[in-house]
């Protein structure tokens, strides 16, 4: 059983249901008389709710149309065909029964379906790779949220979006979450920064709402910034920060 002073480190794990039954019961009792932990748990609950949106994947373009187009040509059972020895004899039988134009059409149809199957296979592999990448990003984010020393702070950007930063000194990483972020606009992107004693260090781009693991170590940074930059990002901020949020101690 953890001592009461250790309970303060379990807020992230409690919010993500990552405690044992015994630890969960003990922490629930601790919450009844610890306003600070109760506030942190509420913050982590909101963070976890937005985490799924941050790693969600849209299906590859055209996949639905391709599946609907090809489903009518898929047999539930393979066709029953007579056993014929040798490809030459098979071709002669097909030609004699159906005519050369029908055979040519069948060959062309088979080639087309083969091309569709190959395309669908590539799309499926691409989707699998995207899912693996999303799972890896989710694990990285979760490792920060469930760190024993994870601390959370909230703020609001200059354009009205809600922002949350979760930082772990033990992991030396930070997670940024946004909700209600307006579109950056054509040729523009949101960029994250670590503020190191007045020096802004690039920490990744943010395309939309959701959770993102900030690039690089937290180090000695005392704040996190958000700016609106040209597409692709900038080595230094080109305008005033939309947000400058102090990192939790």
SERO-4910 file (N, C-alpha, C, O; in steps of 0.05 Angstrom, whole numbers):
BEGIN
 pado doro    nc1    nc2    nc3   cac1   cac2   cac3    cc1    cc2    cc3    oc1    oc2    oc3
  Unk    A     17    -24      0      0      0      0     18     25      0     37     26     15
  Unk    A     11     44    -16     27     69    -17     20     87      6     -3     87     15
  Unk    A     39    102     16     34    121     37     19    145     25     18    149      1
  Unk    A      7    161     43    -10    183     34      6    203     17     -6    214     -2
  Unk    A     32    208     24     47    227      8     53    217    -20     60    233    -38
  Unk    A     52    191    -24     56    180    -51     31    181    -68     33    179    -92
  Unk    A      8    184    -55    -17    184    -70    -18    207    -91    -31    205   -111
  Unk    A     -4    229    -85     -5    252   -103      7    246   -130      1    260   -149
  Unk    A     22    225   -132     35    218   -158     17    200   -175     25    193   -198
  Unk    A     -7    192   -166    -23    173   -180    -46    185   -196    -64    171   -206
  Unk    A    -47    212   -198    -70    224   -211    -74    216   -240    -96    209   -249
  Unk    A    -52    216   -255    -54    208   -284    -62    179   -287    -79    172   -303
  Unk    A    -49    161   -272    -56    132   -274    -84    127   -265    -98    109   -276
  Unk    A    -94    142   -245   -122    138   -237   -142    146   -259   -161    133   -264
  Unk    A   -136    169   -271   -154    179   -292   -155    160   -316   -176    158   -329
  Unk    A   -133    146   -322   -132    127   -344   -137     99   -336   -133     80   -352
  Unk    A   -147     95   -311   -154     68   -302   -130     49   -303   -133     26   -312
  Unk    A   -107     58   -295    -83     42   -297    -73     33   -270    -50     25   -267
  Unk    A    -90     34   -249    -83     25   -223    -94     -3   -217   -114    -11   -230
  Unk    A    -82    -16   -198    -94    -41   -188   -119    -35   -172   -124    -12   -165
  Unk    A   -135    -55   -167   -160    -51   -152   -154    -39   -124   -168    -21   -115
  Unk    A   -133    -50   -111   -126    -40    -85   -117    -11    -86   -125      5    -69
  Unk    A   -100     -4   -106    -91     23   -108   -114     42   -115   -115     64   -105
  Unk    A   -132     33   -132   -154     50   -140   -172     56   -115   -180     79   -112
  Unk    A   -178     37    -99   -194     41    -75   -181     61    -56   -193     78    -44
  Unk    A   -154     57    -52   -140     74    -34   -139    103    -45   -142    122    -29
  Unk    A   -135    106    -71   -133    132    -82   -161    146    -82   -162    170    -77
  Unk    A   -182    131    -86   -209    143    -85   -214    154    -57   -227    175    -54
  Unk    A   -205    140    -37   -208    150     -9   -191    175     -5   -199    194      9
  Unk    A   -167    175    -17   -150    198    -15   -162    223    -28   -159    245    -18
  Unk    A   -176    219    -51   -189    241    -65   -209    256    -48   -214    280    -52
  Unk    A   -222    242    -30   -243    254    -13   -232    277      4   -248    295     12
  Unk    A   -206    277     10   -196    299     27   -172    312     15   -155    324     29
  Unk    A   -169    311    -13   -146    324    -26   -157    340    -50   -159    329    -72
  Unk    A   -163    366    -46   -173    382    -68   -154    385    -91   -162    386   -114
  Unk    A   -127    385    -86   -107    388   -107   -108    364   -126   -108    368   -150
  Unk    A   -109    340   -115   -110    316   -131   -137    314   -146   -137    305   -169
  Unk    A   -158    323   -134   -184    322   -147   -184    340   -172   -195    333   -192
  Unk    A   -172    363   -169   -170    382   -192   -153    370   -214   -159    372   -238
  Unk    A   -130    357   -207   -113    345   -227   -127    322   -241   -124    319   -265
  Unk    A   -142    306   -226   -156    284   -239   -177    294   -259   -180    282   -280
  Unk    A   -191    315   -252   -210    327   -271   -196    336   -296   -206    332   -319
  Unk    A   -172    348   -293   -157    356   -316   -148    332   -333   -149    333   -358
  Unk    A   -139    311   -320   -130    287   -334   -154    273   -348   -151    262   -370
  Unk    A   -177    274   -335   -201    262   -348   -207    277   -375   -213    264   -395
  Unk    A   -206    303   -374   -211    318   -399   -189    313   -419   -195    311   -443
  Unk    A   -165    310   -410   -142    304   -428   -146    277   -441   -142    274   -466
  Unk    A   -153    257   -426   -157    230   -437   -180    229   -456   -179    214   -476
  Unk    A   -201    245   -451   -224    245   -470   -216    256   -497   -226    247   -517
  Unk    A   -197    276   -497   -189    288   -523   -166    272   -536   -160    276   -559
  Unk    A   -154    253   -521   -132    238   -532   -140    221   -555   -125    219   -575
  Unk    A   -164    208   -553   -173    191   -575   -176    207   -601   -169    197   -623
  Unk    A   -186    231   -599   -189    248   -624   -162    255   -635   -160    258   -660
  Unk    A   -142    257   -618   -116    265   -628   -102    243   -644    -84    249   -661
  Unk    A   -109    218   -641    -96    196   -655   -115    182   -674   -108    161   -686
  Unk    A   -139    192   -678   -158    179   -696   -148    181   -725   -135    201   -732
  Unk    A   -154    161   -741   -145    160   -768   -170    159   -787   -188    144   -782
  Unk    A   -169    176   -807   -190    174   -828   -182    152   -848   -158    149   -852
  Unk    A   -202    138   -859   -195    118   -879   -182    130   -903   -188    153   -910
  Unk    A   -165    115   -918   -151    126   -941   -172    136   -962   -193    123   -964
  Unk    A   -166    157   -977   -185    167   -997   -192    146  -1017   -174    132  -1027
  Unk    A   -217    143  -1024   -225    124  -1045   -229     96  -1036   -238     79  -1051
  Unk    A   -223     89  -1010   -225     62  -1001   -254     52  -1002   -260     30  -1012
  Unk    A   -273     68   -992   -300     60   -991   -311     56  -1019   -324     36  -1024
  Unk    A   -305     74  -1038   -315     71  -1065   -303     46  -1078   -317     32  -1093
  Unk    A   -277     40  -1073   -265     17  -1085   -277     -9  -1074   -282    -28  -1090
  Unk    A   -283    -10  -1049   -295    -34  -1037   -323    -38  -1048   -330    -60  -1055
  Unk    A   -339    -17  -1049   -366    -19  -1060   -366    -27  -1089   -383    -42  -1098
  Unk    A   -346    -17  -1104   -344    -23  -1133   -337    -53  -1137   -347    -66  -1155
  Unk    A   -319    -63  -1120   -309    -90  -1125   -324   -112  -1111   -320   -135  -1117
  Unk    A   -342   -105  -1092   -355   -125  -1076   -373   -143  -1093   -377   -167  -1087
  Unk    A   -385   -132  -1114   -402   -148  -1131   -388   -169  -1146   -400   -189  -1155
  Unk    A   -362   -166  -1150   -346   -186  -1165   -333   -207  -1147   -320   -225  -1157
  Unk    A   -338   -205  -1121   -326   -224  -1102   -345   -248  -1098   -368   -243  -1089
  Unk    A   -336   -272  -1103   -352   -296  -1099   -350   -305  -1070   -328   -304  -1058
  Unk    A   -372   -316  -1059   -370   -328  -1033   -356   -354  -1034   -343   -362  -1015
  Unk    A   -359   -369  -1056   -346   -395  -1060   -332   -394  -1087   -342   -380  -1105
  Unk    A   -310   -408  -1091   -297   -408  -1117   -314   -422  -1137   -329   -441  -1130
  Unk    A   -313   -414  -1163   -329   -427  -1184   -321   -455  -1189   -297   -462  -1187
  Unk    A   -340   -473  -1195   -334   -500  -1202   -327   -502  -1231   -344   -495  -1248
  Unk    A   -303   -511  -1238   -294   -513  -1266   -284   -541  -1270   -273   -553  -1252
  Unk    A   -287   -551  -1294   -276   -578  -1300   -246   -578  -1300   -233   -558  -1307
  Unk    A   -234   -600  -1292   -205   -603  -1291   -196   -608  -1320   -204   -627  -1332
  Unk    A   -178   -591  -1330   -168   -593  -1357   -137   -593  -1355   -126   -576  -1341
  Unk    A   -125   -612  -1368    -96   -614  -1367    -83   -595  -1387    -89   -595  -1411
  Unk    A    -65   -578  -1376    -49   -561  -1393    -63   -535  -1400    -87   -535  -1406
  Unk    A    -49   -512  -1400    -61   -486  -1407    -70   -485  -1436    -90   -471  -1442
  Unk    A    -55   -498  -1454    -63   -496  -1482    -90   -509  -1487   -107   -498  -1501
  Unk    A    -94   -533  -1475   -120   -547  -1479   -143   -530  -1466   -165   -529  -1477
  Unk    A   -137   -518  -1442   -158   -502  -1429   -166   -478  -1447   -189   -472  -1449
  Unk    A   -146   -466  -1459   -152   -443  -1477   -168   -451  -1501   -186   -437  -1510
  Unk    A   -161   -475  -1512   -176   -485  -1535   -205   -491  -1528   -224   -484  -1543
  Unk    A   -210   -503  -1504   -237   -508  -1495   -253   -483  -1491   -276   -481  -1499
  Unk    A   -240   -463  -1479   -254   -437  -1474   -261   -424  -1501   -283   -413  -1504
  Unk    A   -242   -424  -1519   -246   -412  -1545   -269   -425  -1560   -285   -412  -1573
  Unk    A   -269   -452  -1559   -289   -467  -1574   -317   -462  -1562   -337   -461  -1577
  Unk    A   -319   -460  -1535   -345   -457  -1522   -355   -429  -1522   -379   -424  -1526
  Unk    A   -338   -410  -1518   -347   -382  -1514   -339   -364  -1537   -349   -341  -1538
  Unk    A   -321   -372  -1553   -312   -354  -1575   -288   -338  -1566   -285   -332  -1543
  Unk    A   -271   -330  -1585   -246   -315  -1578   -251   -288  -1565   -236   -280  -1548
  Unk    A   -273   -274  -1573   -278   -248  -1561   -286   -250  -1531   -278   -234  -1515
  Unk    A   -301   -271  -1525   -308   -275  -1497   -284   -282  -1480   -281   -273  -1457
  Unk    A   -265   -298  -1491   -241   -305  -1477   -225   -280  -1472   -214   -276  -1450
  Unk    A   -222   -263  -1493   -206   -238  -1489   -219   -221  -1468   -204   -208  -1452
  Unk    A   -245   -219  -1468   -259   -203  -1448   -254   -214  -1420   -250   -199  -1401
  Unk    A   -254   -241  -1417   -249   -253  -1391   -221   -247  -1381   -217   -241  -1358
  Unk    A   -202   -249  -1400   -174   -243  -1392   -172   -214  -1384   -158   -208  -1364
  Unk    A   -184   -195  -1398   -183   -167  -1391   -196   -162  -1364   -186   -147  -1348
  Unk    A   -219   -175  -1359   -233   -172  -1333   -216   -182  -1310   -214   -170  -1289
  Unk    A   -203   -205  -1315   -185   -217  -1294   -162   -198  -1288   -155   -194  -1265
  Unk    A   -151   -186  -1309   -129   -167  -1305   -138   -143  -1289   -124   -133  -1272
  Unk    A   -162   -133  -1295   -173   -110  -1282   -178   -116  -1252   -170   -100  -1235
  Unk    A   -190   -139  -1247   -195   -146  -1219   -169   -150  -1204   -167   -144  -1180
  Unk    A   -149   -162  -1218   -123   -165  -1205   -111   -138  -1198    -99   -135  -1177
  Unk    A   -114   -118  -1216   -104    -92  -1210   -118    -79  -1186   -106    -66  -1169
  Unk    A   -145    -83  -1185   -160    -73  -1162   -152    -86  -1136   -148    -72  -1116
  Unk    A   -147   -112  -1137   -139   -127  -1113   -111   -117  -1104   -107   -113  -1080
  Unk    A    -93   -112  -1123    -67   -102  -1116    -69    -74  -1103    -56    -69  -1083
  Unk    A    -86    -57  -1115    -89    -30  -1104   -101    -31  -1076    -92    -17  -1058
  Unk    A   -121    -49  -1072   -133    -51  -1046   -113    -62  -1026   -113    -54  -1003
  Unk    A    -96    -80  -1035    -75    -91  -1017    -56    -69  -1008    -48    -68   -985
  Unk    A    -48    -52  -1027    -30    -30  -1020    -44    -10  -1001    -32      0   -982
  Unk    A    -70     -5  -1006    -85     13   -988    -87      2   -960    -84     16   -941
  Unk    A    -91    -25   -959    -94    -38   -933    -67    -36   -918    -67    -32   -894
  Unk    A    -45    -40   -932    -18    -39   -920    -13    -10   -910     -1     -6   -889
  Unk    A    -20      9   -927    -16     37   -919    -33     43   -893    -23     57   -875
  Unk    A    -57     34   -893    -74     38   -869    -62     25   -845    -63     36   -823
  Unk    A    -51      0   -848    -39    -14   -826    -15      2   -815    -11      4   -791
  Unk    A      2     12   -833     25     28   -825     16     53   -810     29     61   -790
  Unk    A     -5     66   -820    -15     90   -806    -25     83   -779    -21     98   -760
  Unk    A    -39     60   -776    -49     52   -751    -26     46   -731    -28     53   -708
  Unk    A     -5     33   -741     18     27   -724     31     53   -714     39     56   -691
  Unk    A     34     73   -732     45     99   -725     28    113   -704     38    125   -685
  Unk    A      1    111   -708    -17    124   -689    -15    111   -662    -16    124   -641
  Unk    A    -13     84   -662    -10     69   -637     15     77   -622     16     80   -598
  Unk    A     37     80   -637     63     88   -625     60    116   -613     70    121   -591
  Unk    A     47    135   -628     44    162   -617     26    161   -592     32    175   -573
  Unk    A      6    145   -593    -12    143   -570      3    132   -545     -1    142   -523
  Unk    A     21    113   -549     36    102   -527     55    123   -516     59    125   -492
  Unk    A     67    139   -534     86    160   -524     70    181   -508     80    189   -487
  Unk    A     47    188   -517     31    208   -503     22    196   -476     24    210   -455
  Unk    A     13    171   -476      3    158   -452     26    156   -431     21    158   -407
  Unk    A     50    151   -440     73    148   -422     77    174   -406     86    173   -383
  Unk    A     72    197   -418     74    222   -404     51    226   -385     54    234   -362
  Unk    A     27    220   -395      3    225   -379      3    207   -354     -8    215   -333
  Unk    A     14    183   -356     14    165   -333     40    166   -317     43    150   -298
  Unk    A     58    184   -324     83    186   -308     76    193   -279     59    209   -274
  Unk    A     90    181   -260     84    187   -232     86    216   -224     72    226   -206
  Unk    A    104    231   -239    107    260   -232     93    278   -252     98    302   -252
  Unk    A     74    267   -268     61    283   -288     45    306   -275     32    302   -254
  Unk    A     48    330   -286     34    353   -276     19    367   -299     29    366   -322
  Unk    A     -3    379   -293    -21    389   -314    -27    419   -309    -30    427   -286
  Unk    A    -29    434   -330    -37    462   -328    -54    470   -352    -51    458   -374
  Unk    A    -72    488   -348    -91    496   -369    -88    525   -376    -78    541   -360
  Unk    A    -97    532   -400    -97    559   -409   -115    563   -433   -129    544   -441
  Unk    A   -115    587   -445   -132    592   -468   -116    610   -487   -103    629   -479
  Unk    A   -117    602   -513   -102    617   -533   -115    643   -539   -138    649   -532
  Unk    A   -101    660   -553   -111    686   -561   -135    685   -580   -150    704   -582
  Unk    A   -137    662   -595   -160    659   -613   -182    641   -602   -198    631   -616
  Unk    A   -181    637   -575   -204    625   -561   -203    595   -556   -222    585   -545
  Unk    A   -182    582   -564   -180    553   -561   -171    546   -532   -156    561   -520
  Unk    A   -181    524   -522   -172    514   -495   -147    498   -499   -145    482   -518
  Unk    A   -127    502   -482   -101    489   -484    -95    476   -457   -101    486   -436
  Unk    A    -82    453   -459    -73    438   -436    -44    428   -441    -38    419   -462
  Unk    A    -27    431   -421      0    420   -422      4    401   -399     -2    407   -376
  Unk    A     13    377   -405     20    357   -385     50    352   -388     60    345   -410
  Unk    A     65    355   -367     95    352   -368    104    333   -347     93    331   -325
  Unk    A    125    318   -353    137    299   -335    167    304   -334    181    302   -354
  Unk    A    178    311   -311    206    315   -308    221    289   -311    243    288   -321
  Unk    A    209    267   -301    222    241   -302    225    232   -331    246    221   -339
  Unk    A    204    236   -348    205    229   -376    220    251   -393    229    246   -415
  Unk    A    221    275   -381    233    298   -395    218    304   -421    230    312   -441
  Unk    A    192    300   -420    175    305   -444    149    319   -435    143    320   -412
  Unk    A    136    331   -455    111    345   -450     91    339   -472     98    334   -495
  Unk    A     66    339   -465     43    335   -483     27    360   -484     20    372   -464
  Unk    A     20    368   -509      3    392   -512    -24    383   -524    -25    367   -543
  Unk    A    -46    393   -513    -73    387   -523    -88    412   -528    -86    432   -513
  Unk    A   -103    412   -550   -118    435   -558   -147    427   -564   -152    405   -573
  Unk    A   -166    444   -558   -194    440   -564   -206    466   -573   -203    487   -560
  Unk    A   -220    466   -596   -233    490   -606   -213    507   -622   -218    531   -624
  Unk    A   -192    495   -632   -172    511   -647   -183    518   -675   -190    500   -690
  Unk    A   -185    543   -682   -194    551   -709   -175    541   -730   -151    538   -725
  Unk    A   -184    538   -755   -166    530   -777   -144    551   -780   -148    575   -777
  Unk    A   -119    541   -785    -97    560   -788    -99    577   -812    -88    600   -813
  Unk    A   -113    568   -833   -116    583   -858    -96    574   -879    -77    560   -873
  Unk    A   -101    581   -904    -84    573   -926    -55    582   -922    -50    605   -916
  Unk    A    -36    563   -926     -8    570   -924      2    576   -896     23    587   -893
  Unk    A    -14    568   -876     -6    574   -848     -8    549   -832    -22    530   -839
  Unk    A      5    548   -809      4    525   -791      9    535   -762     22    556   -758
  Unk    A     -1    520   -743      6    526   -715     32    512   -708     38    490   -717
  Unk    A     48    526   -692     74    515   -684     77    518   -654     70    538   -642
  Unk    A     88    497   -642     93    496   -613    122    503   -608    140    499   -624
  Unk    A    126    514   -583    153    523   -576    157    517   -546    139    518   -530
  Unk    A    183    511   -539    191    512   -512    205    539   -507    222    547   -523
  Unk    A    198    552   -485    211    577   -478    232    572   -458    227    566   -434
  Unk    A    258    575   -466    281    571   -449    293    598   -441    310    608   -455
  Unk    A    284    609   -419    295    634   -409    295    655   -432    315    668   -437
  Unk    A    272    658   -444    269    679   -465    276    670   -493    270    684   -512
  Unk    A    288    646   -496    295    635   -522    273    615   -530    268    596   -515
  Unk    A    261    619   -554    240    601   -563    252    578   -579    266    583   -599
  Unk    A    247    554   -571    258    530   -584    235    515   -598    215    508   -584
  Unk    A    237    509   -624    215    495   -638    209    468   -625    227    453   -618
  Unk    A    183    462   -623    175    437   -610    153    423   -626    137    408   -614
  Unk    A    151    428   -652    132    413   -668    109    430   -679    105    452   -670
  Unk    A     95    418   -698     72    432   -711     46    420   -701     45    396   -692
  Unk    A     25    435   -702     -1    427   -693    -21    433   -714    -26    457   -721
  Unk    A    -33    412   -726    -51    416   -749    -80    420   -740    -96    433   -755
  Unk    A    -87    409   -717   -116    409   -710   -118    404   -680    -98    401   -666
  Unk    A   -143    402   -671   -148    395   -643   -137    367   -637   -133    350   -655
  Unk    A   -132    362   -611   -122    336   -603    -97    337   -587    -89    359   -579
  Unk    A    -85    314   -582    -61    312   -566    -37    307   -583    -38    293   -603
  Unk    A    -14    320   -576     11    316   -591     34    316   -571     35    333   -553
  Unk    A     52    297   -575     76    297   -559     95    318   -570    103    317   -594
  Unk    A    103    337   -554    120    359   -563    147    348   -570    158    331   -557
  Unk    A    159    359   -592    185    350   -601    207    359   -582    207    382   -574
  Unk    A    225    341   -576    248    348   -560    242    346   -530    220    343   -521
  Unk    A    264    348   -515    262    346   -486    253    372   -474    257    394   -485
  Unk    A    240    371   -451    231    395   -437    256    411   -428    257    435   -430
  Unk    A    276    396   -417    300    409   -408    295    430   -387    281    425   -367
  Unk    A    305    454   -391    302    475   -371    280    495   -379    278    517   -368
  Unk    A    263    487   -398    242    505   -407    223    511   -384    216    494   -368
  Unk    A    214    536   -384    196    545   -363    168    550   -374    149    554   -358
  Unk    A    164    549   -400    137    554   -411    135    541   -439    155    533   -451
  Unk    A    110    539   -448    104    529   -475     90    551   -490     72    564   -480
  Unk    A     98    555   -515     86    575   -531     72    563   -556     78    541   -564
  Unk    A     53    578   -567     39    570   -591     37    595   -609     28    616   -600
  Unk    A     46    592   -634     45    614   -653     33    605   -679     30    581   -684
  Unk    A     26    624   -696     16    618   -723     38    625   -743     47    648   -744
  Unk    A     47    605   -758     71    608   -775     64    600   -804     43    588   -809
  Unk    A     82    607   -822     79    597   -850     80    567   -851     92    554   -833
  Unk    A     67    555   -871     66    526   -873     94    515   -872    113    525   -885
  Unk    A     98    493   -857    124    481   -854    139    490   -829    158    478   -821
  Unk    A    129    512   -816    141    521   -792    164    540   -796    173    545   -819
  Unk    A    174    552   -774    195    572   -775    216    565   -754    209    552   -734
  Unk    A    241    573   -758    262    568   -738    258    586   -714    267    579   -692
  Unk    A    245    609   -718    239    627   -696    211    638   -700    203    641   -723
  Unk    A    197    645   -679    170    656   -682    170    681   -700    188    698   -697
  Unk    A    150    683   -717    149    707   -735    128    726   -726    124    747   -738
  Unk    A    114    720   -704     94    738   -693     91    734   -663    105    718   -651
  Unk    A     73    749   -652     68    747   -623     55    720   -617     39    710   -632
  Unk    A     62    708   -594     50    682   -587     20    684   -582     10    703   -570
  Unk    A      5    664   -592    -23    661   -585    -26    652   -557    -47    656   -545
  Unk    A     -6    638   -547     -7    627   -520     22    625   -509     40    617   -524
  Unk    A     26    632   -484     51    627   -470     43    617   -442     36    632   -425
  Unk    A     44    590   -440     34    577   -416     57    566   -399     73    550   -409
  Unk    A     58    575   -374     79    565   -357     77    535   -352     56    525   -347
  Unk    A    100    521   -353    100    493   -348     95    488   -318    105    503   -301
  Unk    A     80    467   -312     74    461   -284    100    453   -269    117    439   -281
  Unk    A    102    461   -245    127    455   -229    128    426   -223    147    417   -210
***
